[in-house]
Amino acid sequence: MNTLANIALRNLTRQKKRTVLLGSAIAFGVMIVTLINGFAGAFSANVAENFSDLMAGHVFVSGSEKGEGDKTLSVIRDDSALTAAVEASGAPVRYVTRRSSFAGTLIFEGKKLQTNVDGADLSQETFLRDRLLLKEGSWDSMSDENALILSEKIASRLNVDVGDLILVQLETVTGQANVGEFRLAGVSYDAGIFGQMMSYANLGYVNSLIGLAPDEYQTMGIMLDGLKHTDAAAEAIYGRLYGGVQLFERGVKDEDGAVTPFQALMRQQKKESWEGVKYRLFTINEVLSQIEQIVAALDTTAGVILVVLFVIIMVGITNTFSMVMFERIGEIGTMRALGVHRGGVRSMFLYEALFLALGGAVAGIALALVAMGVISLFDFGMDSPAFIIMRNGHLSFFLPPLRAAANVLIIALLTLVAVASPAGKAAKLTPAEALRTQK
Amino acid sequence: MKRFIGAALLALLAAAPAAFAQDARAMLAELDRQGDFAGKDFAALYTIVSQKPGEKDSVTQVRMFRRDDREQFTMLVMLPEVNKGQGYLREDDNVWFYDPTSRKFSFSSIKENIQNSEAKNSDLTKRSILDDYEVAGTTEGFVGKIAVWVIDLRARTKDVSYERIVLHVRKDRTMLLKQEDYSVSGRLMRTTLYPKYVELEGRLMPSQMLIVDELNPGERSQMTMTEQSLAPLPDKVFTKAFLEQVNK
């Protein structure tokens, strides 16, 4: 066996140019596929981390209070039980945020636009300043009670400049019509398709518009030491809250076709009846679970590219090995005459193909890792339209080891399939026939 | 004697607002009565022409069916053609919206605007001003050349869309000529004018309304009521099945 493997290796080194070309083709395909896999691997984590910063938390708790006429109000009036549960959970909490929000219509000189406005305590949420870079205006202007930060896209569609007064039409938590007046304090860099999500105002003013008291709010955000702690922390906090306050069940399956666990939770709220306040605990992963579908799509694309590239490469490998068999026909005859069995000849060709595939795949992965390292050095800045899929302005990659191993395995198998036919033909040659055949 | 006259004047001044409030309540009760078809069914066709700056006028037509005894209504969208077959149904406190494209019902609200107009569902339904609002003040004024009582009302409940409304009611007969709707923050949001009325079995129904959006200058809707009827309606009109069948 070792002898055959050694011969196969020697054969590869005998034709360096051919080996390098074939190996390069394999390496190129593997590199492309690995880069896509690496991008997909980091995509969901990057999006979730960036959204965690914008939404101010990895784990969230919101309150639903039954008001007059069985109407549901979104409010947390007393959060002592919540903060106690967060502290007792032992979760690695970096900080806790409190926010209120509304969906309203911004109106400025005949132009209007629907958007969500998040009310945040900006004296506490200092990290938001690092995450959301301003193109115009300054965060210091947010000290004005009715200050507002809009994304570049929204500001442009409304045709507003820093300092302009913008009307906002909205509904209070009880559904009454209300009108407020914001002064534009800053315009943030556009975050592409997520641009409309990023309007920020002071919590106190948002509370006054939606009919909540200054010390009340709608959603508690719990920022952890990292995304990886999210599910464990959510379980721990839920466990601490359970029995102490009314809670919506987590992880419910919805038969009405809810797309995400978060949507299922919201639908559950509409079906249930309760008195007082009932809390809903959800995580950034549940809110963004559709991101997983994007990751799955990227991985599928990578798989399709892998197969297409290798079908092309396989044709080349099959042709090359058919040629190799013809070139070495005398050598095969000699080996057979010296007692090497048919299986040995076949194995020699297959070893050769396997070594070629493994070498190419490893080189491809190594090249991909180098490319990832180089690409991730580029700083696209937090003002990049694609900042939501990047980590601190840098494209980042994560290659799951099992996926890399699976790619290598697939390539090895495909290469063996490609070489199976010429290897079979070589094995079938009788020594006499092989020795008398002239090249 | 002077003291007696002074005391009497003071008593009169003190009693005046209470009397005004009493009169105002009577006027509100009459306005509520005029819009309440208890014991009968009501049906009408409303045509709403909406104007927005820079856009072509849009026409919305809805057929309204009301059964005020049970606080039920069914509203069918007839125009624009693209939204034909959409409908609203009020059952108890729930308002459902039916979309014939998806064939699904979803939660809606009486506070929602009708299609893309300035009119709200609640503009076409029975009103309960006395239950929903309390009188904060009454003054005299004019709408054009017509003398009116100006009744300032504050919401008793948070179920109503507007925290404050100001009604301009004709002095010589109880007829609402103008209504101003204010936001919780006290800003004028909407002004509605009622230039034309029709009499329907002793009740005055506005047959034309002009709704002006005060936040978006130039945006207004004119609503005209025609084909009004108090004929009995089949029970099935106030069911989800009716909205589904209409589209088959």
HADDOCK unambig.tbl for C-alpha pairs under 7 A between the chains (distance, minus, plus):
assign (segid A and resid 110 and name CA) (segid B and resid 216 and name CA) 6.18 0.50 0.50
assign (segid A and resid 110 and name CA) (segid B and resid 217 and name CA) 6.92 0.50 0.50
assign (segid A and resid 174 and name CA) (segid B and resid 158 and name CA) 6.19 0.50 0.50
assign (segid A and resid 174 and name CA) (segid B and resid 159 and name CA) 6.97 0.50 0.50
assign (segid A and resid 175 and name CA) (segid B and resid 161 and name CA) 6.70 0.50 0.50
assign (segid A and resid 176 and name CA) (segid B and resid 158 and name CA) 6.56 0.50 0.50
assign (segid A and resid 176 and name CA) (segid B and resid 160 and name CA) 6.36 0.50 0.50
assign (segid A and resid 176 and name CA) (segid B and resid 161 and name CA) 4.49 0.50 0.50
assign (segid A and resid 176 and name CA) (segid B and resid 162 and name CA) 5.92 0.50 0.50
assign (segid A and resid 176 and name CA) (segid B and resid 163 and name CA) 6.97 0.50 0.50
assign (segid A and resid 177 and name CA) (segid B and resid 161 and name CA) 5.42 0.50 0.50
assign (segid A and resid 177 and name CA) (segid B and resid 162 and name CA) 5.73 0.50 0.50
assign (segid A and resid 177 and name CA) (segid B and resid 183 and name CA) 5.38 0.50 0.50
assign (segid A and resid 177 and name CA) (segid B and resid 184 and name CA) 6.58 0.50 0.50
assign (segid A and resid 178 and name CA) (segid B and resid 183 and name CA) 4.43 0.50 0.50
assign (segid A and resid 178 and name CA) (segid B and resid 184 and name CA) 5.07 0.50 0.50
assign (segid A and resid 178 and name CA) (segid B and resid 185 and name CA) 6.14 0.50 0.50
assign (segid A and resid 179 and name CA) (segid B and resid 183 and name CA) 5.99 0.50 0.50
assign (segid A and resid 179 and name CA) (segid B and resid 185 and name CA) 6.28 0.50 0.50
assign (segid A and resid 179 and name CA) (segid B and resid 187 and name CA) 6.67 0.50 0.50
